Amino acid sequence: MSDIKPDSFIGTAAVPQANGELKALEVHVFAPSLRGSGEGFNPFESADGAINTMTNGTVGKLVNNNGRTLTVKYGDKQKIVQVPDDVPVVLIEPGNKSLLKPGGKVVLFGTLTREGHIVARGISAGKDGLTPPM
């Protein structure tokens, strides 16, 4: 969490709460060169098939005293995200193909073509034994 500062660009998979806020399942802190990646608020299907949300945007207000709360701004909108203590926070930075190794852990973001093929639009690869969350 110490890597998240006001004006950081982050992404978070989260579960909507009854009060309209979001409860983070994970938080990705993007390197400055990746600012704007996937900006917005969309439905997101978790590995278990549950439909949650994905919010990518710029951190505005950051509160650490009564829990960890982020205000995430995207376009002219914003979401309030609660980040429980046990939620993984990882740094996302550009990589290269050398990170793709047999037995390595990856998360692939794909797009389905008209022909029914999945084409990668992005891959998160764990580094130094890290398993990417999601």
Secondary structure as UniProt FT lines:
FT   TURN            2..3
FT   TURN            6..7
FT   STRAND          9..16
FT   TURN            18..19
FT   STRAND          22..30
FT   HELIX           32..34
FT   TURN            35..38
FT   STRAND          40..45
FT   TURN            47..48
FT   STRAND          51..63
FT   TURN            65..66
FT   STRAND          69..74
FT   TURN            75..76
FT   STRAND          77..82
FT   TURN            85..86
FT   STRAND          89..92
FT   HELIX           97..99
FT   TURN            102..103
FT   STRAND          106..112
FT   TURN            114..115
FT   STRAND          118..125
FT   TURN            128..129
//
